[in-house]
Amino acid sequence: MRSIEDRASSLTSRELEALVRYETAGQRRAQVIRLLVAQLRRQRADAAEERSRPGGYRPAPRSGTDRQGEG
């Protein structure tokens, strides 16, 4: 299961959706479906959180790179 979890974390939402459909239609492995759905929900929650931030996501500046006050 760990290898599936590792691979699922690198997939896009569309790829995860396709895998959920595949598993649901054919293989029907409950653990795999739960894992894929959980990853898909995390991705959607992260995307919604990022969209809700005013001005979008911007990482904090690295220390030592702020040049304000020079001159």
C-alpha positions, 0 to 999 in steps of 0.5 A, a space after each residue: 500500500 505504501 508504494 501506491 500511496 507514494 505514487 498517488 501523491 504525485 498524480 494530478 486530480 484528473 489522474 486520480 479521478 481516472 484511477 478511482 473510476 478504474 478501481 470502482 468499475 473493475 478491481 474494486 480494491 476498497 483500500 486502494 479506492 479509499 487511499 485515492 479518494 483521500 488523496 483527491 480530497 487533500 488536493 482539492 482542499 489544498 487548491 481551495 485554500 490556495 484560491 482563498 488566499 488574497 493575492 495568491 500564495 507567495 513564499 516568505 522571502 529568504 533571510 539575507 535577500 531583503 535589500 530594503 534600507 540599503 543605499 
